[in-house]
Amino acid sequence: MKHRPITIALDEHTAAHVAELFRSFSDTSRVRIVSVLVNGKMNVSALAQAVGISESAVSHHMRGLRQMRLVTSRKEGKEVYYSVEDEHIIHLFQQGVKHVQDE
């Protein structure tokens, strides 16, 4: 895949948002949560079991991931289900995993 070079420096606003995006992936629990969610929607209980952390910890991470618009939530009855629907985020995450696995 051919990449186009960035010919000018990013403005401060854009650079800050990109830094915040990557900061969202700076916690292993959040990375593990996203790794599960790229495969489909889950509620907090299922995420806690899949990742091996408490439901309150999952809820805490989901709040931050929602604020960064990395995950979306949808209420179905009494349950809230989370998913990663943005193809850019899925691609970015998969490329990060591929980069680490290819080292």
Biopython code that builds the backbone (N, CA, C, O; Angstrom):
import numpy as np
from Bio.PDB.StructureBuilder import StructureBuilder

atoms = [
    (1, "MET", "N", (0.847, -1.170, 0.000)),
    (1, "MET", "CA", (0.000, 0.000, 0.000)),
    (1, "MET", "C", (0.891, 1.232, 0.000)),
    (1, "MET", "O", (1.814, 1.344, 0.806)),
    (2, "LYS", "N", (0.611, 2.134, -0.893)),
    (2, "LYS", "CA", (1.404, 3.352, -1.009)),
    (2, "LYS", "C", (0.790, 4.452, -0.149)),
    (2, "LYS", "O", (-0.418, 4.684, -0.190)),
    (3, "HIS", "N", (1.627, 5.118, 0.622)),
    (3, "HIS", "CA", (1.165, 6.192, 1.492)),
    (3, "HIS", "C", (1.571, 7.536, 0.925)),
    (3, "HIS", "O", (2.675, 7.702, 0.407)),
    (4, "ARG", "N", (0.664, 8.490, 1.033)),
    (4, "ARG", "CA", (0.985, 9.849, 0.626)),
    (4, "ARG", "C", (1.685, 10.543, 1.784)),
    (4, "ARG", "O", (1.205, 10.484, 2.916)),
    (5, "PRO", "N", (2.800, 11.194, 1.524)),
    (5, "PRO", "CA", (3.489, 11.896, 2.612)),
    (5, "PRO", "C", (2.715, 13.150, 3.026)),
    (5, "PRO", "O", (2.048, 13.785, 2.210)),
    (6, "ILE", "N", (2.820, 13.483, 4.294)),
    (6, "ILE", "CA", (2.238, 14.739, 4.778)),
    (6, "ILE", "C", (3.241, 15.821, 4.426)),
    (6, "ILE", "O", (4.392, 15.783, 4.861)),
    (7, "THR", "N", (2.793, 16.786, 3.634)),
    (7, "THR", "CA", (3.721, 17.794, 3.135)),
    (7, "THR", "C", (3.804, 19.027, 4.020)),
    (7, "THR", "O", (4.734, 19.824, 3.892)),
    (8, "ILE", "N", (2.833, 19.188, 4.920)),
    (8, "ILE", "CA", (2.884, 20.319, 5.839)),
    (8, "ILE", "C", (2.636, 19.791, 7.252)),
    (8, "ILE", "O", (2.030, 18.735, 7.436)),
    (9, "ALA", "N", (3.109, 20.532, 8.231)),
    (9, "ALA", "CA", (2.877, 20.147, 9.620)),
    (9, "ALA", "C", (1.402, 20.305, 9.951)),
    (9, "ALA", "O", (0.738, 21.225, 9.471)),
    (10, "LEU", "N", (0.900, 19.399, 10.775)),
    (10, "LEU", "CA", (-0.492, 19.501, 11.212)),
    (10, "LEU", "C", (-0.679, 20.739, 12.074)),
    (10, "LEU", "O", (0.232, 21.157, 12.789)),
    (11, "ASP", "N", (-1.867, 21.318, 11.999)),
    (11, "ASP", "CA", (-2.158, 22.437, 12.889)),
    (11, "ASP", "C", (-2.326, 21.888, 14.312)),
    (11, "ASP", "O", (-2.542, 20.691, 14.497)),
    (12, "GLU", "N", (-2.228, 22.759, 15.301)),
    (12, "GLU", "CA", (-2.246, 22.356, 16.713)),
    (12, "GLU", "C", (-3.530, 21.617, 17.074)),
    (12, "GLU", "O", (-3.490, 20.628, 17.806)),
    (13, "HIS", "N", (-4.653, 22.084, 16.575)),
    (13, "HIS", "CA", (-5.946, 21.468, 16.879)),
    (13, "HIS", "C", (-5.991, 20.016, 16.389)),
    (13, "HIS", "O", (-6.370, 19.115, 17.137)),
    (14, "THR", "N", (-5.605, 19.798, 15.140)),
    (14, "THR", "CA", (-5.605, 18.451, 14.566)),
    (14, "THR", "C", (-4.607, 17.564, 15.280)),
    (14, "THR", "O", (-4.907, 16.412, 15.593)),
    (15, "ALA", "N", (-3.418, 18.092, 15.539)),
    (15, "ALA", "CA", (-2.390, 17.315, 16.241)),
    (15, "ALA", "C", (-2.870, 16.882, 17.625)),
    (15, "ALA", "O", (-2.608, 15.758, 18.052)),
    (16, "ALA", "N", (-3.567, 17.765, 18.318)),
    (16, "ALA", "CA", (-4.087, 17.439, 19.648)),
    (16, "ALA", "C", (-5.111, 16.316, 19.576)),
    (16, "ALA", "O", (-5.118, 15.432, 20.433)),
    (17, "HIS", "N", (-5.976, 16.336, 18.566)),
    (17, "HIS", "CA", (-6.980, 15.284, 18.420)),
    (17, "HIS", "C", (-6.349, 13.945, 18.051)),
    (17, "HIS", "O", (-6.777, 12.903, 18.545)),
    (18, "VAL", "N", (-5.349, 13.965, 17.200)),
    (18, "VAL", "CA", (-4.659, 12.725, 16.846)),
    (18, "VAL", "C", (-3.937, 12.152, 18.067)),
    (18, "VAL", "O", (-3.964, 10.943, 18.297)),
    (19, "ALA", "N", (-3.294, 13.019, 18.844)),
    (19, "ALA", "CA", (-2.614, 12.572, 20.065)),
    (19, "ALA", "C", (-3.616, 11.961, 21.041)),
    (19, "ALA", "O", (-3.327, 10.939, 21.663)),
    (20, "GLU", "N", (-4.777, 12.568, 21.178)),
    (20, "GLU", "CA", (-5.819, 12.050, 22.078)),
    (20, "GLU", "C", (-6.330, 10.699, 21.591)),
    (20, "GLU", "O", (-6.587, 9.803, 22.395)),
    (21, "LEU", "N", (-6.477, 10.553, 20.290)),
    (21, "LEU", "CA", (-6.904, 9.272, 19.722)),
    (21, "LEU", "C", (-5.924, 8.167, 20.095)),
    (21, "LEU", "O", (-6.328, 7.107, 20.574)),
    (22, "PHE", "N", (-4.653, 8.413, 19.877)),
    (22, "PHE", "CA", (-3.649, 7.394, 20.193)),
    (22, "PHE", "C", (-3.523, 7.184, 21.700)),
    (22, "PHE", "O", (-3.209, 6.077, 22.138)),
    (23, "ARG", "N", (-3.758, 8.204, 22.485)),
    (23, "ARG", "CA", (-3.724, 8.065, 23.938)),
    (23, "ARG", "C", (-4.830, 7.107, 24.406)),
    (23, "ARG", "O", (-4.683, 6.428, 25.422)),
    (24, "SER", "N", (-5.928, 7.061, 23.661)),
    (24, "SER", "CA", (-7.018, 6.151, 24.002)),
    (24, "SER", "C", (-6.575, 4.692, 23.950)),
    (24, "SER", "O", (-7.153, 3.843, 24.628)),
    (25, "PHE", "N", (-5.570, 4.405, 23.162)),
    (25, "PHE", "CA", (-5.049, 3.051, 23.037)),
    (25, "PHE", "C", (-3.857, 2.802, 23.964)),
    (25, "PHE", "O", (-3.156, 1.803, 23.806)),
    (26, "SER", "N", (-3.620, 3.687, 24.918)),
    (26, "SER", "CA", (-2.441, 3.574, 25.773)),
    (26, "SER", "C", (-2.661, 2.705, 27.005)),
    (26, "SER", "O", (-1.756, 2.558, 27.826)),
    (27, "ASP", "N", (-3.834, 2.135, 27.143)),
    (27, "ASP", "CA", (-4.150, 1.294, 28.294)),
    (27, "ASP", "C", (-4.453, -0.118, 27.799)),
    (27, "ASP", "O", (-5.258, -0.300, 26.885)),
    (28, "THR", "N", (-3.805, -1.119, 28.408)),
    (28, "THR", "CA", (-3.988, -2.491, 27.929)),
    (28, "THR", "C", (-5.429, -2.973, 28.057)),
    (28, "THR", "O", (-5.897, -3.731, 27.208)),
    (29, "SER", "N", (-6.129, -2.557, 29.084)),
    (29, "SER", "CA", (-7.536, -2.973, 29.222)),
    (29, "SER", "C", (-8.389, -2.399, 28.101)),
    (29, "SER", "O", (-9.237, -3.100, 27.549)),
    (30, "ARG", "N", (-8.175, -1.137, 27.759)),
    (30, "ARG", "CA", (-8.941, -0.546, 26.654)),
    (30, "ARG", "C", (-8.610, -1.240, 25.339)),
    (30, "ARG", "O", (-9.503, -1.482, 24.526)),
    (31, "VAL", "N", (-7.344, -1.562, 25.121)),
    (31, "VAL", "CA", (-6.951, -2.258, 23.891)),
    (31, "VAL", "C", (-7.621, -3.630, 23.835)),
    (31, "VAL", "O", (-8.102, -4.043, 22.780)),
    (32, "ARG", "N", (-7.653, -4.325, 24.948)),
    (32, "ARG", "CA", (-8.284, -5.645, 24.982)),
    (32, "ARG", "C", (-9.794, -5.535, 24.775)),
    (32, "ARG", "O", (-10.388, -6.387, 24.115)),
    (33, "ILE", "N", (-10.417, -4.502, 25.327)),
    (33, "ILE", "CA", (-11.848, -4.277, 25.114)),
    (33, "ILE", "C", (-12.125, -4.033, 23.638)),
    (33, "ILE", "O", (-13.040, -4.630, 23.072)),
    (34, "VAL", "N", (-11.347, -3.163, 23.013)),
    (34, "VAL", "CA", (-11.538, -2.885, 21.587)),
    (34, "VAL", "C", (-11.300, -4.142, 20.767)),
    (34, "VAL", "O", (-11.998, -4.371, 19.778)),
    (35, "SER", "N", (-10.322, -4.969, 21.159)),
    (35, "SER", "CA", (-10.033, -6.196, 20.408)),
    (35, "SER", "C", (-11.237, -7.132, 20.384)),
    (35, "SER", "O", (-11.437, -7.855, 19.408)),
    (36, "VAL", "N", (-12.028, -7.125, 21.434)),
    (36, "VAL", "CA", (-13.238, -7.947, 21.485)),
    (36, "VAL", "C", (-14.355, -7.274, 20.684)),
    (36, "VAL", "O", (-15.088, -7.941, 19.954)),
    (37, "LEU", "N", (-14.482, -5.964, 20.820)),
    (37, "LEU", "CA", (-15.591, -5.258, 20.182)),
    (37, "LEU", "C", (-15.478, -5.150, 18.664)),
    (37, "LEU", "O", (-16.492, -4.965, 17.991)),
    (38, "VAL", "N", (-14.280, -5.258, 18.111)),
    (38, "VAL", "CA", (-14.185, -5.202, 16.647)),
    (38, "VAL", "C", (-14.864, -6.417, 16.005)),
    (38, "VAL", "O", (-15.143, -6.419, 14.806)),
    (39, "ASN", "N", (-15.125, -7.449, 16.815)),
    (39, "ASN", "CA", (-15.787, -8.658, 16.308)),
    (39, "ASN", "C", (-17.299, -8.630, 16.486)),
    (39, "ASN", "O", (-17.994, -9.510, 15.978)),
    (40, "GLY", "N", (-17.816, -7.641, 17.193)),
    (40, "GLY", "CA", (-19.265, -7.551, 17.361)),
    (40, "GLY", "C", (-19.635, -6.891, 18.673)),
    (40, "GLY", "O", (-18.781, -6.628, 19.520)),
    (41, "LYS", "N", (-20.924, -6.628, 18.826)),
    (41, "LYS", "CA", (-21.406, -5.906, 19.998)),
    (41, "LYS", "C", (-21.439, -6.807, 21.224)),
    (41, "LYS", "O", (-21.631, -8.019, 21.131)),
    (42, "MET", "N", (-21.241, -6.165, 22.392)),
    (42, "MET", "CA", (-21.281, -6.869, 23.673)),
    (42, "MET", "C", (-21.752, -5.920, 24.756)),
    (42, "MET", "O", (-21.617, -4.701, 24.646)),
    (43, "ASN", "N", (-22.314, -6.512, 25.812)),
    (43, "ASN", "CA", (-22.683, -5.706, 26.965)),
    (43, "ASN", "C", (-21.533, -5.724, 27.983)),
    (43, "ASN", "O", (-20.546, -6.438, 27.803)),
    (44, "VAL", "N", (-21.670, -4.942, 29.034)),
    (44, "VAL", "CA", (-20.599, -4.797, 30.027)),
    (44, "VAL", "C", (-20.252, -6.135, 30.674)),
    (44, "VAL", "O", (-19.076, -6.448, 30.858)),
    (45, "SER", "N", (-21.261, -6.920, 31.016)),
    (45, "SER", "CA", (-21.000, -8.215, 31.666)),
    (45, "SER", "C", (-20.169, -9.131, 30.775)),
    (45, "SER", "O", (-19.205, -9.742, 31.236)),
    (46, "ALA", "N", (-20.537, -9.226, 29.510)),
    (46, "ALA", "CA", (-19.806, -10.083, 28.578)),
    (46, "ALA", "C", (-18.390, -9.554, 28.354)),
    (46, "ALA", "O", (-17.437, -10.329, 28.265)),
    (47, "LEU", "N", (-18.261, -8.233, 28.263)),
    (47, "LEU", "CA", (-16.927, -7.639, 28.093)),
    (47, "LEU", "C", (-16.045, -7.927, 29.306)),
    (47, "LEU", "O", (-14.877, -8.286, 29.159)),
    (48, "ALA", "N", (-16.608, -7.769, 30.500)),
    (48, "ALA", "CA", (-15.837, -8.022, 31.727)),
    (48, "ALA", "C", (-15.346, -9.455, 31.755)),
    (48, "ALA", "O", (-14.196, -9.711, 32.112)),
    (49, "GLN", "N", (-16.201, -10.385, 31.386)),
    (49, "GLN", "CA", (-15.810, -11.792, 31.365)),
    (49, "GLN", "C", (-14.766, -12.065, 30.285)),
    (49, "GLN", "O", (-13.802, -12.790, 30.527)),
    (50, "ALA", "N", (-14.950, -11.491, 29.099)),
    (50, "ALA", "CA", (-14.019, -11.724, 27.990)),
    (50, "ALA", "C", (-12.634, -11.156, 28.273)),
    (50, "ALA", "O", (-11.626, -11.758, 27.903)),
    (51, "VAL", "N", (-12.581, -9.998, 28.929)),
    (51, "VAL", "CA", (-11.315, -9.304, 29.153)),
    (51, "VAL", "C", (-10.696, -9.670, 30.504)),
    (51, "VAL", "O", (-9.488, -9.540, 30.700)),
    (52, "GLY", "N", (-11.537, -10.128, 31.428)),
    (52, "GLY", "CA", (-11.031, -10.535, 32.733)),
    (52, "GLY", "C", (-10.829, -9.393, 33.711)),
    (52, "GLY", "O", (-9.922, -9.428, 34.543)),
    (53, "ILE", "N", (-11.688, -8.370, 33.606)),
    (53, "ILE", "CA", (-11.653, -7.267, 34.569)),
    (53, "ILE", "C", (-13.064, -7.060, 35.096)),
    (53, "ILE", "O", (-14.012, -7.624, 34.549)),
    (54, "SER", "N", (-13.223, -6.269, 36.140)),
    (54, "SER", "CA", (-14.529, -6.071, 36.760)),
    (54, "SER", "C", (-15.465, -5.275, 35.843)),
    (54, "SER", "O", (-15.027, -4.545, 34.954)),
    (55, "GLU", "N", (-16.753, -5.442, 36.090)),
    (55, "GLU", "CA", (-17.745, -4.693, 35.323)),
    (55, "GLU", "C", (-17.596, -3.192, 35.545)),
    (55, "GLU", "O", (-17.788, -2.403, 34.619)),
    (56, "SER", "N", (-17.253, -2.796, 36.775)),
    (56, "SER", "CA", (-17.082, -1.355, 37.028)),
    (56, "SER", "C", (-15.887, -0.818, 36.250)),
    (56, "SER", "O", (-15.928, 0.311, 35.763)),
    (57, "ALA", "N", (-14.829, -1.606, 36.127)),
    (57, "ALA", "CA", (-13.668, -1.176, 35.334)),
    (57, "ALA", "C", (-14.034, -1.068, 33.864)),
    (57, "ALA", "O", (-13.632, -0.121, 33.188)),
    (58, "VAL", "N", (-14.795, -2.035, 33.369)),
    (58, "VAL", "CA", (-15.243, -1.976, 31.967)),
    (58, "VAL", "C", (-16.085, -0.722, 31.758)),
    (58, "VAL", "O", (-15.878, 0.003, 30.785)),
    (59, "SER", "N", (-17.024, -0.457, 32.651)),
    (59, "SER", "CA", (-17.874, 0.729, 32.522)),
    (59, "SER", "C", (-17.047, 2.009, 32.491)),
    (59, "SER", "O", (-17.323, 2.922, 31.713)),
    (60, "HIS", "N", (-16.034, 2.063, 33.342)),
    (60, "HIS", "CA", (-15.138, 3.218, 33.377)),
    (60, "HIS", "C", (-14.439, 3.397, 32.022)),
    (60, "HIS", "O", (-14.390, 4.504, 31.486)),
    (61, "HIS", "N", (-13.905, 2.312, 31.478)),
    (61, "HIS", "CA", (-13.223, 2.397, 30.184)),
    (61, "HIS", "C", (-14.202, 2.732, 29.057)),
    (61, "HIS", "O", (-13.858, 3.464, 28.129)),
    (62, "MET", "N", (-15.406, 2.200, 29.140)),
    (62, "MET", "CA", (-16.382, 2.471, 28.082)),
    (62, "MET", "C", (-16.753, 3.951, 28.042)),
    (62, "MET", "O", (-16.973, 4.511, 26.968)),
    (63, "ARG", "N", (-16.819, 4.571, 29.193)),
    (63, "ARG", "CA", (-17.123, 6.013, 29.246)),
    (63, "ARG", "C", (-16.071, 6.794, 28.445)),
    (63, "ARG", "O", (-16.418, 7.660, 27.642)),
    (64, "GLY", "N", (-14.802, 6.488, 28.663)),
    (64, "GLY", "CA", (-13.740, 7.172, 27.932)),
    (64, "GLY", "C", (-13.738, 6.846, 26.450)),
    (64, "GLY", "O", (-13.538, 7.729, 25.616)),
    (65, "LEU", "N", (-13.963, 5.577, 26.120)),
    (65, "LEU", "CA", (-13.993, 5.182, 24.709)),
    (65, "LEU", "C", (-15.172, 5.810, 23.977)),
    (65, "LEU", "O", (-15.061, 6.153, 22.800)),
    (66, "ARG", "N", (-16.300, 5.964, 24.666)),
    (66, "ARG", "CA", (-17.461, 6.650, 24.060)),
    (66, "ARG", "C", (-17.158, 8.128, 23.845)),
    (66, "ARG", "O", (-17.480, 8.687, 22.796)),
    (67, "GLN", "N", (-16.537, 8.757, 24.839)),
    (67, "GLN", "CA", (-16.209, 10.178, 24.713)),
    (67, "GLN", "C", (-15.276, 10.426, 23.531)),
    (67, "GLN", "O", (-15.372, 11.456, 22.863)),
    (68, "MET", "N", (-14.378, 9.483, 23.277)),
    (68, "MET", "CA", (-13.463, 9.614, 22.135)),
    (68, "MET", "C", (-14.106, 9.151, 20.828)),
    (68, "MET", "O", (-13.477, 9.183, 19.770)),
    (69, "ARG", "N", (-15.348, 8.726, 20.912)),
    (69, "ARG", "CA", (-16.096, 8.225, 19.757)),
    (69, "ARG", "C", (-15.430, 7.009, 19.107)),
    (69, "ARG", "O", (-15.509, 6.817, 17.894)),
    (70, "LEU", "N", (-14.773, 6.194, 19.936)),
    (70, "LEU", "CA", (-14.187, 4.951, 19.441)),
    (70, "LEU", "C", (-15.194, 3.813, 19.486)),
    (70, "LEU", "O", (-15.098, 2.860, 18.713)),
    (71, "VAL", "N", (-16.156, 3.913, 20.387)),
    (71, "VAL", "CA", (-17.219, 2.915, 20.474)),
    (71, "VAL", "C", (-18.566, 3.637, 20.498)),
    (71, "VAL", "O", (-18.663, 4.813, 20.848)),
    (72, "THR", "N", (-19.594, 2.889, 20.113)),
    (72, "THR", "CA", (-20.951, 3.401, 20.197)),
    (72, "THR", "C", (-21.723, 2.500, 21.155)),
    (72, "THR", "O", (-21.341, 1.354, 21.393)),
    (73, "SER", "N", (-22.802, 3.029, 21.693)),
    (73, "SER", "CA", (-23.640, 2.240, 22.592)),
    (73, "SER", "C", (-25.070, 2.258, 22.087)),
    (73, "SER", "O", (-25.536, 3.225, 21.484)),
    (74, "ARG", "N", (-25.750, 1.149, 22.355)),
    (74, "ARG", "CA", (-27.148, 1.037, 21.952)),
    (74, "ARG", "C", (-27.878, 0.267, 23.045)),
    (74, "ARG", "O", (-27.467, -0.825, 23.438)),
    (75, "LYS", "N", (-28.955, 0.848, 23.520)),
    (75, "LYS", "CA", (-29.740, 0.205, 24.575)),
    (75, "LYS", "C", (-30.745, -0.740, 23.934)),
    (75, "LYS", "O", (-31.496, -0.364, 23.033)),
    (76, "GLU", "N", (-30.741, -1.981, 24.424)),
    (76, "GLU", "CA", (-31.699, -2.996, 23.981)),
    (76, "GLU", "C", (-32.358, -3.547, 25.236)),
    (76, "GLU", "O", (-31.776, -4.363, 25.951)),
    (77, "GLY", "N", (-33.566, -3.097, 25.493)),
    (77, "GLY", "CA", (-34.235, -3.460, 26.741)),
    (77, "GLY", "C", (-33.506, -2.829, 27.907)),
    (77, "GLY", "O", (-33.299, -1.616, 27.929)),
    (78, "LYS", "N", (-33.114, -3.642, 28.877)),
    (78, "LYS", "CA", (-32.384, -3.136, 30.037)),
    (78, "LYS", "C", (-30.879, -3.130, 29.822)),
    (78, "LYS", "O", (-30.146, -2.539, 30.615)),
    (79, "GLU", "N", (-30.411, -3.773, 28.774)),
    (79, "GLU", "CA", (-28.977, -3.903, 28.527)),
    (79, "GLU", "C", (-28.469, -2.831, 27.560)),
    (79, "GLU", "O", (-29.180, -2.406, 26.650)),
    (80, "VAL", "N", (-27.231, -2.410, 27.780)),
    (80, "VAL", "CA", (-26.551, -1.509, 26.862)),
    (80, "VAL", "C", (-25.473, -2.321, 26.154)),
    (80, "VAL", "O", (-24.645, -2.963, 26.800)),
    (81, "TYR", "N", (-25.488, -2.289, 24.837)),
    (81, "TYR", "CA", (-24.511, -3.015, 24.042)),
    (81, "TYR", "C", (-23.568, -2.009, 23.385)),
    (81, "TYR", "O", (-23.986, -0.957, 22.902)),
    (82, "TYR", "N", (-22.305, -2.360, 23.383)),
    (82, "TYR", "CA", (-21.257, -1.508, 22.822)),
    (82, "TYR", "C", (-20.688, -2.164, 21.570)),
    (82, "TYR", "O", (-20.655, -3.389, 21.454)),
    (83, "SER", "N", (-20.247, -1.338, 20.649)),
    (83, "SER", "CA", (-19.626, -1.855, 19.431)),
    (83, "SER", "C", (-18.677, -0.812, 18.854)),
    (83, "SER", "O", (-18.734, 0.370, 19.192)),
    (84, "VAL", "N", (-17.810, -1.286, 17.979)),
    (84, "VAL", "CA", (-16.934, -0.413, 17.203)),
    (84, "VAL", "C", (-17.479, -0.456, 15.780)),
    (84, "VAL", "O", (-17.370, -1.476, 15.100)),
    (85, "GLU", "N", (-18.055, 0.637, 15.338)),
    (85, "GLU", "CA", (-18.686, 0.649, 14.024)),
    (85, "GLU", "C", (-17.918, 1.482, 13.008)),
    (85, "GLU", "O", (-18.140, 1.349, 11.805)),
    (86, "ASP", "N", (-17.021, 2.335, 13.477)),
    (86, "ASP", "CA", (-16.262, 3.208, 12.577)),
    (86, "ASP", "C", (-15.155, 2.396, 11.906)),
    (86, "ASP", "O", (-14.237, 1.914, 12.570)),
    (87, "GLU", "N", (-15.251, 2.253, 10.600)),
    (87, "GLU", "CA", (-14.262, 1.467, 9.853)),
    (87, "GLU", "C", (-12.845, 2.027, 10.006)),
    (87, "GLU", "O", (-11.873, 1.273, 9.953)),
    (88, "HIS", "N", (-12.722, 3.346, 10.195)),
    (88, "HIS", "CA", (-11.396, 3.938, 10.400)),
    (88, "HIS", "C", (-10.768, 3.401, 11.677)),
    (88, "HIS", "O", (-9.584, 3.064, 11.693)),
    (89, "ILE", "N", (-11.552, 3.319, 12.746)),
    (89, "ILE", "CA", (-11.046, 2.833, 14.024)),
    (89, "ILE", "C", (-10.696, 1.354, 13.920)),
    (89, "ILE", "O", (-9.656, 0.926, 14.420)),
    (90, "ILE", "N", (-11.555, 0.572, 13.276)),
    (90, "ILE", "CA", (-11.276, -0.856, 13.097)),
    (90, "ILE", "C", (-9.987, -1.039, 12.318)),
    (90, "ILE", "O", (-9.137, -1.845, 12.695)),
    (91, "HIS", "N", (-9.840, -0.295, 11.235)),
    (91, "HIS", "CA", (-8.631, -0.402, 10.402)),
    (91, "HIS", "C", (-7.389, 0.036, 11.188)),
    (91, "HIS", "O", (-6.359, -0.638, 11.143)),
    (92, "LEU", "N", (-7.481, 1.150, 11.898)),
    (92, "LEU", "CA", (-6.357, 1.643, 12.698)),
    (92, "LEU", "C", (-5.951, 0.602, 13.730)),
    (92, "LEU", "O", (-4.764, 0.323, 13.901)),
    (93, "PHE", "N", (-6.937, 0.024, 14.424)),
    (93, "PHE", "CA", (-6.657, -0.990, 15.436)),
    (93, "PHE", "C", (-6.001, -2.220, 14.801)),
    (93, "PHE", "O", (-4.991, -2.713, 15.304)),
    (94, "GLN", "N", (-6.566, -2.709, 13.712)),
    (94, "GLN", "CA", (-6.012, -3.889, 13.046)),
    (94, "GLN", "C", (-4.602, -3.637, 12.526)),
    (94, "GLN", "O", (-3.757, -4.530, 12.581)),
    (95, "GLN", "N", (-4.338, -2.433, 12.023)),
    (95, "GLN", "CA", (-2.997, -2.107, 11.555)),
    (95, "GLN", "C", (-2.007, -2.068, 12.712)),
    (95, "GLN", "O", (-0.864, -2.500, 12.568)),
    (96, "GLY", "N", (-2.446, -1.550, 13.865)),
    (96, "GLY", "CA", (-1.585, -1.543, 15.044)),
    (96, "GLY", "C", (-1.229, -2.946, 15.483)),
    (96, "GLY", "O", (-0.073, -3.227, 15.801)),
    (97, "VAL", "N", (-2.217, -3.833, 15.502)),
    (97, "VAL", "CA", (-1.967, -5.229, 15.874)),
    (97, "VAL", "C", (-1.033, -5.876, 14.863)),
    (97, "VAL", "O", (-0.088, -6.568, 15.244)),
    (98, "LYS", "N", (-1.288, -5.659, 13.588)),
    (98, "LYS", "CA", (-0.435, -6.240, 12.540)),
    (98, "LYS", "C", (1.004, -5.744, 12.673)),
    (98, "LYS", "O", (1.948, -6.520, 12.531)),
    (99, "HIS", "N", (1.166, -4.461, 12.942)),
    (99, "HIS", "CA", (2.506, -3.891, 13.095)),
    (99, "HIS", "C", (3.255, -4.587, 14.229)),
    (99, "HIS", "O", (4.428, -4.929, 14.078)),
    (100, "VAL", "N", (2.590, -4.796, 15.353)),
    (100, "VAL", "CA", (3.225, -5.427, 16.518)),
    (100, "VAL", "C", (3.519, -6.896, 16.225)),
    (100, "VAL", "O", (4.583, -7.397, 16.588)),
    (101, "GLN", "N", (2.602, -7.580, 15.582)),
    (101, "GLN", "CA", (2.782, -9.010, 15.306)),
    (101, "GLN", "C", (3.853, -9.261, 14.252)),
    (101, "GLN", "O", (4.470, -10.326, 14.252)),
    (102, "ASP", "N", (4.090, -8.306, 13.352)),
    (102, "ASP", "CA", (5.095, -8.464, 12.307)),
    (102, "ASP", "C", (6.505, -8.161, 12.766)),
    (102, "ASP", "O", (7.463, -8.411, 12.035)),
    (103, "GLU", "N", (6.647, -7.617, 13.987)),
    (103, "GLU", "CA", (7.989, -7.234, 14.455)),
    (103, "GLU", "C", (8.873, -8.432, 14.655)),
    (103, "GLU", "O", (10.032, -8.287, 15.045)),
]
sb = StructureBuilder()
sb.init_structure("model")
sb.init_model(0)
sb.init_chain("A")
sb.init_seg("    ")
for serial, (resi, resn, name, xyz) in enumerate(atoms, 1):
    if name == "N":
        sb.init_residue(resn, " ", resi, " ")
    sb.init_atom(name, np.array(xyz, "f"), 0.0, 1.0, " ", f" {name:<3s}", serial, name[0])
structure = sb.get_structure()
